[in-house]
Amino acid sequence: MNFQSMIVVTKRVEEKSILEYILSNIVIPEYSYRFLDSDKNSIGIKDLENIIQSISLKKDRVEIIVIKDSYKLTHEAQNSLLKTLEEPFSNTLLVLHTKIKDRILDTILSRCLIFEEDIEVLDNDPDHIEYLFRDFAVNDYLSRDKSIEDFLLEDRSREDVKRAINEILKSIKKSGKEFDINVVLSAYKSIDYNVSPKLVLDYLSFNV
């Protein structure tokens, strides 16, 4: 059985939730699934070759393969994916998950079924500044770094960065942690002096 590949544009980040959304758009009685994720900032041709090799194996039942955060695929990697999209592997549903549709090439979009979720139906929108930083103070360093990375995926205004700092301050107060208010004030001033938002937020993360 051959399936046309899918692109799901959704703000969902949890694998179970993403799979639930996929299955709400297609009926597959029996299946297995795998999520292919990368902690790199980009997914290149070499990474993609390993993915394609892993999904080319014969299967007894349908396997749903989800390339998570596929907006990280470089243009070269996306171009190398075209043949797989045009000639899908048997018993394989390839799904490209992305929060940012604009980073997917038109040549890829035209070869896939596209499902876009209305972000207003979600209670926790990962692009909302409040959501990204609400647990910042109690999260570990890697989780804080991920929040900062997700926040900076979009072009952010100076006011957005200040809102992020406010949310971090609220998170610190909520956690009951002791902190030096001068650290937060210093971060505010740095934004007015056009210091890189990444440096400012990393500074806060290190000092929380």
C-alpha positions in Angstrom: 0.0 0.0 0.0 1.4 3.4 -1.0 0.5 6.7 0.7 1.0 10.2 -0.5 3.3 12.0 1.9 1.9 14.6 4.3 2.9 17.9 5.7 1.3 18.8 9.1 1.6 22.4 10.1 0.9 22.6 13.8 2.2 24.2 17.0 2.0 20.9 18.8 5.4 19.7 20.1 4.6 16.5 22.1 4.9 13.4 19.9 1.7 11.8 21.2 -0.2 15.0 20.4 1.3 15.3 16.9 0.4 11.6 16.2 -3.1 12.3 17.4 -3.4 15.1 14.9 -2.0 13.1 12.0 -4.5 10.2 12.7 -7.4 12.7 12.9 -6.8 13.3 9.2 -6.2 9.8 7.9 -7.6 6.4 8.7 -5.0 3.6 9.3 -6.4 0.6 11.2 -3.0 -1.0 12.1 0.3 0.9 12.2 3.6 1.4 14.0 5.3 4.8 14.1 8.6 6.5 14.6 9.6 10.1 15.2 12.9 11.2 13.7 14.2 14.2 15.5 17.4 16.2 15.5 18.9 18.4 18.2 20.9 20.3 15.5 19.9 23.7 14.2 19.6 22.2 10.7 19.1 18.8 9.0 21.5 18.3 6.1 21.7 15.8 3.2 23.8 13.4 5.2 21.2 13.3 8.0 18.4 12.8 5.5 20.2 10.0 3.7 20.3 8.1 7.0 16.6 8.7 7.5 15.7 7.5 3.9 17.8 4.4 4.4 16.0 3.6 7.6 12.5 3.9 6.0 13.3 2.0 2.8 13.1 -1.3 4.6 10.2 -3.6 3.8 7.4 -3.7 6.3 4.5 -6.0 7.1 2.2 -3.2 8.2 2.0 0.5 7.7 4.7 2.6 9.4 4.2 6.3 10.1 7.5 8.1 9.9 7.4 11.6 11.2 10.3 14.0 10.5 9.9 16.3 13.4 10.7 20.1 12.9 11.2 19.6 9.2 11.7 23.3 8.8 15.2 22.5 9.9 15.8 20.7 6.6 18.3 22.6 4.4 17.2 23.5 0.9 19.7 20.9 -0.4 18.2 18.2 1.9 14.6 19.1 0.8 15.6 18.9 -2.9 17.1 15.4 -2.3 13.8 14.3 -0.7 11.8 14.9 -4.0 12.3 11.4 -5.4 11.1 9.8 -2.2 8.0 12.0 -2.3 7.3 11.1 -5.9 8.0 7.4 -5.4 6.9 6.6 -1.8 8.0 3.4 -0.2 5.4 0.7 0.3 3.5 0.6 3.6 5.1 3.9 4.6 3.4 7.2 5.4 6.1 9.9 5.5 5.0 13.0 7.5 6.9 16.3 7.6 6.0 18.1 10.8 6.6 21.8 10.9 5.6 24.8 12.9 6.8 27.1 10.1 5.3 26.3 6.7 7.2 29.1 4.9 10.5 27.3 5.3 9.3 24.3 3.3 10.1 24.6 -0.5 7.2 25.0 -2.9 8.4 21.8 -4.7 7.9 19.9 -1.5 4.6 21.5 -0.7 3.2 20.6 -4.1 4.0 16.9 -3.7 2.3 16.5 -0.3 -1.1 16.5 1.3 -1.1 19.6 3.6 -2.9 19.8 6.9 -2.8 23.1 8.8 -4.1 23.3 12.3 -5.8 26.4 13.5 -3.5 27.5 16.3 -6.4 29.1 18.2 -7.8 25.6 19.1 -4.7 24.9 21.2 -4.7 25.8 24.8 -0.9 25.9 24.9 0.6 27.6 21.9 4.4 27.2 22.0 4.9 30.4 20.1 3.1 32.5 22.8 5.8 34.2 24.9 3.9 33.5 28.1 3.9 29.8 27.3 7.5 29.6 26.3 8.8 31.2 29.6 6.2 30.3 32.2 8.3 27.5 33.8 11.6 29.0 32.9 12.9 29.3 36.5 12.2 25.7 37.4 13.3 24.2 34.1 16.8 22.7 33.7 19.4 24.5 31.6 18.7 22.5 28.4 15.0 23.2 28.6 15.6 26.9 29.1 17.9 26.9 26.1 15.1 25.2 24.0 12.7 27.9 25.1 15.1 30.6 24.0 15.7 28.9 20.7 12.0 28.5 20.0 11.4 32.1 20.9 14.1 33.3 18.5 12.8 31.2 15.6 10.7 34.2 14.6 11.8 37.8 14.1 11.3 39.4 17.5 10.9 43.1 18.3 12.6 44.8 21.2 9.2 44.8 23.0 8.9 41.1 22.4 12.2 40.5 24.1 11.2 42.7 27.0 7.9 40.7 27.4 10.1 37.6 27.5 12.2 39.1 30.3 8.9 40.0 32.1 7.7 36.4 31.8 11.1 35.1 33.1 10.8 37.5 36.1 7.2 36.2 36.8 8.5 32.7 36.6 11.3 33.4 39.1 8.9 35.0 41.6 6.4 32.1 41.2 9.2 29.6 41.9 10.1 31.3 45.2 13.8 31.4 44.2 16.0 34.2 45.5 17.3 36.4 42.8 19.1 39.7 42.2 16.7 42.2 40.6 19.8 44.0 39.2 20.3 41.0 36.9 16.8 41.6 35.4 17.3 45.4 35.2 20.6 44.9 33.5 18.9 42.7 30.9 16.3 45.4 30.2 19.0 48.0 29.7 20.9 45.7 27.4 17.9 45.4 25.0 17.8 49.3 24.8 21.4 49.3 23.8 20.7 46.8 21.0 22.6 43.9 22.6 21.8 40.5 20.9 18.5 39.1 22.4 20.2 35.6 22.4 23.0 37.0 24.6 20.6 38.7 27.0 18.3 35.7 27.4 21.3 33.4 27.8 22.6 35.7 30.5 19.3 35.5 32.4 19.3 31.7 32.0 22.7 31.4 33.4 21.9 33.6 36.4 18.5 32.2 37.3 
